[in-house]
Amino acid sequence: MKKTYFLAPNFHYPPSSTISLGRIWSNPTDPGSCLNLDGALPFPPRMPIHHDQKTSWMYEKCYQHKGVIGVWARFLQVVGIDAEASVKWDRSNGEIYKFEKLDTKFIDPGLAFVKESVLAPAVEEFIRQNNFKKPVYMITGVKIARGADVALTRSRESETHLRAGVDGTTAGAPAIAGPEVTISSTNSEMTRFGESFDFVFAYRLREIYYEKGQVKHKECDKGALQGIDDGFPEKADETSLSSPSLEISGLAQEDVSGEDLAIREDLAIDEDDGEECAIITSKG
């Protein structure tokens, strides 16, 4: 299954922040929704932290949208009124990330660890307050940027042309030109920095939810987050366990959708194993 990584909301979260292994969030895109603020539970010996490091790492993404719409609308022909409108736009974004080192750390949480983490007081309280219907999310992977050089660009151009007139030929009179208006605008932004403290660049999640009196967890993948069917299995690999100390009164019936989160997905390669993965960001 393709792994999914989310870009951190900004470049300010250090490796020891709420975006760290074992932390549990109520919102998969908001580090401020962390529930176990005191930190994750100690990792058992059989659940090691895997580590990988790449040097001189670079990721570049450029995308552009252009378009022209021309409309010649003839309406109210009885009195001979016509109008013309055209709209042009050009939108482009660019992202260049260069890191001296990119450290990747990840865990594969077992059933017992997931159960203990969910039963932590703050996490259990959130689940009970929401009648066991809302999932929570555990950080299972982080990518830490060291020695970063980042450049982000954004450009927006648009032009609208309008013309209205009266065609008097239908009444035996000459054509009369009407008002003609052209409106254009250009906006551009650029952000760049070449030195920075180490920060979390991206993170990976597992969704933890309740179903039929059991705790279940699965990888947060493209299908789970956006509800888009493009060849992925309808259900991710799941593991479950009984939860005798929790009184289950409901279940998670709906996954988080792309409309709820307003997110965008790009494809990349996971440095851990060379597999295809997805990078999730908020739509700008």
C-alpha positions as CSV (number, residue, x, y, z in Angstrom):
1,M,0.0,0.0,0.0
2,K,1.2,3.5,-0.8
3,K,2.3,5.4,2.2
4,T,1.0,8.9,2.8
5,Y,2.9,11.8,4.3
6,F,1.5,15.2,5.3
7,L,3.6,18.3,5.0
8,A,3.8,20.1,8.3
9,P,1.7,23.3,8.3
10,N,4.8,25.5,8.6
11,F,8.6,25.2,9.2
12,H,8.5,26.0,12.9
13,Y,7.9,22.7,14.5
14,P,11.1,21.2,16.1
15,P,11.6,17.4,16.2
16,S,10.6,17.3,19.9
17,S,7.2,19.1,19.3
18,T,3.7,17.7,19.1
19,I,4.7,16.4,15.7
20,S,6.7,13.5,17.1
21,L,6.3,9.7,17.2
22,G,3.5,8.3,19.3
23,R,1.6,11.6,19.7
24,I,-2.1,11.4,19.2
25,W,-4.2,14.1,17.5
26,S,-7.9,14.7,17.1
27,N,-7.4,16.4,13.8
28,P,-5.0,14.9,11.2
29,T,-3.8,18.2,9.9
30,D,-3.6,20.2,13.1
31,P,-0.7,19.7,15.5
32,G,-2.5,21.9,18.0
33,S,-5.1,19.1,18.4
34,C,-2.6,16.9,20.2
35,L,-4.2,15.1,23.0
36,N,-1.3,13.5,24.9
37,L,0.6,16.7,25.5
38,D,2.8,15.0,28.2
39,G,4.3,12.9,25.4
40,A,3.8,9.4,24.0
41,L,4.0,6.3,26.1
42,P,7.4,4.6,26.3
43,F,8.0,2.4,23.3
44,P,8.2,-1.4,24.1
45,P,11.4,-3.2,23.2
46,R,9.7,-5.1,20.4
47,M,8.6,-1.8,18.7
48,P,11.9,-0.2,17.6
49,I,12.3,3.2,16.0
50,H,13.4,2.7,12.4
51,H,15.8,5.4,11.1
52,D,17.0,6.5,7.7
53,Q,19.0,9.5,6.5
54,K,19.5,11.0,3.1
55,T,22.0,13.7,2.3
56,S,21.8,16.5,-0.3
57,W,18.0,15.8,-0.6
58,M,15.9,17.9,-3.0
59,Y,12.2,18.0,-3.8
60,E,10.8,20.3,-6.5
61,K,7.2,20.8,-7.6
62,C,6.0,23.2,-10.2
63,Y,2.4,23.5,-11.5
64,Q,0.6,25.9,-13.8
65,H,-2.9,26.5,-14.9
66,K,-3.8,28.6,-17.9
67,G,-7.2,29.2,-19.5
68,V,-9.3,31.4,-21.7
69,I,-13.0,31.5,-21.8
70,G,-14.7,33.4,-24.6
71,V,-18.5,33.8,-24.7
72,W,-20.6,35.5,-27.4
73,A,-24.1,35.7,-26.0
74,R,-26.9,37.0,-28.2
75,F,-30.0,37.5,-26.1
76,L,-33.1,39.5,-26.1
77,Q,-33.0,39.4,-29.9
78,V,-36.4,41.2,-30.1
79,V,-34.7,44.5,-29.2
80,G,-31.3,43.5,-30.7
81,I,-29.1,43.4,-27.6
82,D,-25.8,41.5,-27.7
83,A,-22.9,41.0,-25.4
84,E,-19.4,39.6,-25.4
85,A,-17.2,38.5,-22.6
86,S,-13.8,36.8,-22.3
87,V,-11.8,35.7,-19.3
88,K,-8.1,34.8,-19.2
89,W,-6.2,33.4,-16.2
90,D,-2.7,32.1,-15.5
91,R,-1.9,30.6,-12.1
92,S,1.4,29.0,-11.1
93,N,3.0,27.8,-8.0
94,G,6.5,26.6,-7.4
95,E,8.1,24.7,-4.4
96,I,11.8,23.9,-4.1
97,Y,13.1,22.1,-1.0
98,K,16.8,21.5,-0.5
99,F,18.1,19.8,2.7
100,E,21.6,19.0,3.7
101,K,20.1,16.0,5.5
102,L,16.6,14.5,5.7
103,D,16.2,12.2,8.6
104,T,13.2,9.8,8.6
105,K,12.0,8.0,11.7
106,F,9.1,5.7,11.9
107,I,7.5,3.0,14.0
108,D,5.1,0.2,13.4
109,P,2.8,0.2,16.5
110,G,1.6,-3.1,17.8
111,L,-1.9,-3.8,19.1
112,A,-0.9,-3.5,22.8
113,F,0.7,-0.1,22.3
114,V,-2.3,1.2,20.4
115,K,-4.6,0.0,23.1
116,E,-2.5,1.6,25.9
117,S,-2.2,4.9,24.0
118,V,-6.0,5.1,23.4
119,L,-6.6,4.5,27.1
120,A,-4.5,7.4,28.2
121,P,-6.7,9.8,30.2
122,A,-6.7,12.7,27.8
123,V,-7.3,10.5,24.8
124,E,-10.0,8.4,26.4
125,E,-11.8,11.6,27.6
126,F,-11.9,12.9,24.0
127,I,-13.3,9.7,22.7
128,R,-16.0,9.5,25.4
129,Q,-17.0,13.1,24.9
130,N,-17.6,12.3,21.2
131,N,-19.5,9.0,21.9
132,F,-16.8,6.9,20.3
133,K,-17.7,8.2,16.8
134,K,-14.7,10.3,16.0
135,P,-11.3,8.7,15.2
136,V,-8.0,9.9,16.6
137,Y,-4.7,9.8,14.8
138,M,-1.2,8.6,15.9
139,I,2.0,10.0,14.5
140,T,4.0,6.9,13.2
141,G,6.5,8.6,11.0
142,V,8.4,12.0,10.8
143,K,10.8,13.5,8.3
144,I,13.2,16.0,9.8
145,A,14.9,18.6,7.7
146,R,18.4,19.6,8.6
147,G,20.3,22.4,6.8
148,A,17.2,23.7,4.8
149,D,17.1,25.9,1.8
150,V,13.5,26.5,0.8
151,A,11.9,28.7,-1.9
152,L,8.2,29.0,-2.5
153,T,6.6,31.1,-5.3
154,R,3.0,31.9,-6.2
155,S,1.7,34.0,-9.1
156,R,-1.8,34.9,-10.1
157,E,-2.8,36.8,-13.3
158,S,-6.2,37.4,-14.7
159,E,-7.9,39.5,-17.3
160,T,-11.6,40.1,-18.0
161,H,-12.9,41.7,-21.1
162,L,-16.6,42.8,-21.4
163,R,-18.4,44.5,-24.3
164,A,-22.1,45.3,-24.7
165,G,-24.0,46.9,-27.6
166,V,-27.2,47.3,-29.5
167,D,-27.6,45.7,-32.9
168,G,-30.2,48.0,-34.7
169,T,-30.0,46.2,-38.0
170,T,-33.0,44.2,-37.1
171,A,-35.0,47.4,-37.0
172,G,-33.5,48.9,-40.1
173,A,-31.1,51.1,-38.1
174,P,-27.2,51.0,-38.1
175,A,-25.4,49.0,-35.3
176,I,-24.6,51.0,-32.2
177,A,-21.4,50.2,-30.2
178,G,-21.8,49.9,-26.5
179,P,-19.4,50.2,-23.6
180,E,-16.2,48.1,-23.6
181,V,-14.3,47.3,-20.4
182,T,-11.0,45.4,-19.8
183,I,-9.9,44.6,-16.2
184,S,-6.6,42.9,-15.4
185,S,-4.7,42.0,-12.2
186,T,-1.4,40.4,-11.3
187,N,-0.3,39.1,-7.9
188,S,2.9,37.3,-7.0
189,E,4.5,36.1,-3.8
190,M,7.9,34.6,-2.9
191,T,9.2,33.1,0.3
192,R,12.8,31.9,0.7
193,F,15.2,31.1,3.5
194,G,18.6,29.5,3.5
195,E,19.3,28.9,7.2
196,S,17.1,27.3,9.8
197,F,17.0,25.2,12.9
198,D,16.0,21.6,12.3
199,F,12.3,21.2,11.8
200,V,9.7,18.6,11.0
201,F,9.1,18.6,7.2
202,A,6.4,15.9,7.0
203,Y,4.7,13.2,9.1
204,R,2.8,10.0,8.7
205,L,-0.4,8.9,10.6
206,R,-2.4,5.9,11.6
207,E,-6.2,6.3,12.2
208,I,-7.5,4.8,15.4
209,Y,-11.3,4.2,15.6
210,Y,-14.0,2.0,17.2
211,E,-16.1,-0.5,15.5
212,K,-18.4,-3.2,17.0
213,G,-16.9,-2.9,20.4
214,Q,-13.3,-3.1,19.2
215,V,-10.4,-0.7,18.7
216,K,-9.1,-0.7,15.1
217,H,-6.3,1.1,13.4
218,K,-5.2,1.6,9.8
219,E,-2.8,3.6,7.8
220,C,-4.1,7.0,6.7
221,D,-3.9,6.7,3.0
222,K,-5.3,8.5,0.0
223,G,-8.7,6.7,0.1
224,A,-9.2,7.3,3.8
225,L,-8.5,11.0,3.7
226,Q,-10.0,12.1,0.4
227,G,-12.6,9.4,-0.4
228,I,-11.3,9.2,-4.0
229,D,-11.4,5.8,-5.6
230,D,-8.6,5.5,-8.1
231,G,-7.4,1.9,-7.8
232,F,-6.8,1.8,-4.0
233,P,-8.5,-1.0,-2.0
234,E,-11.8,0.1,-0.4
235,K,-10.5,-0.9,3.0
236,A,-7.0,-0.5,4.3
237,D,-5.2,-3.3,6.2
238,E,-6.8,-3.3,9.7
239,T,-5.9,-4.8,13.0
240,S,-8.3,-5.0,16.0
241,L,-8.4,-5.9,19.6
242,S,-10.9,-6.0,22.4
243,S,-11.2,-3.1,24.8
244,P,-12.8,-4.4,28.0
245,S,-12.2,-1.2,30.0
246,L,-14.1,1.0,27.6
247,E,-17.9,1.0,27.3
248,I,-18.4,1.2,23.5
249,S,-21.6,3.0,22.6
250,G,-21.0,3.8,19.0
251,L,-18.6,3.4,16.0
252,A,-16.8,5.5,13.5
253,Q,-19.0,5.5,10.4
254,E,-17.4,8.1,8.2
255,D,-13.9,8.8,7.1
256,V,-12.5,12.3,6.9
257,S,-13.1,13.7,3.4
258,G,-11.1,16.0,1.2
259,E,-13.9,18.5,1.3
260,D,-13.7,18.7,5.1
261,L,-9.9,19.2,5.1
262,A,-9.4,21.2,1.9
263,I,-6.3,19.3,1.0
264,R,-4.2,18.6,-2.1
265,E,-2.0,15.5,-2.9
266,D,1.3,15.3,-4.7
267,L,3.3,12.1,-5.5
268,A,6.8,11.5,-4.3
269,I,9.2,8.6,-3.4
270,D,9.6,7.5,0.2
271,E,13.2,7.5,1.1
272,D,12.7,4.6,3.6
273,D,12.1,1.9,1.0
274,G,11.8,3.6,-2.4
275,E,8.1,3.1,-2.6
276,E,5.7,5.6,-4.0
277,C,4.1,7.8,-1.4
278,A,1.8,10.8,-1.3
279,I,2.5,14.3,0.1
280,I,-0.6,16.0,1.5
281,T,-0.8,19.8,1.8
282,S,-3.6,22.3,2.4
283,K,-5.1,23.8,-0.7
284,G,-4.0,27.5,-1.1
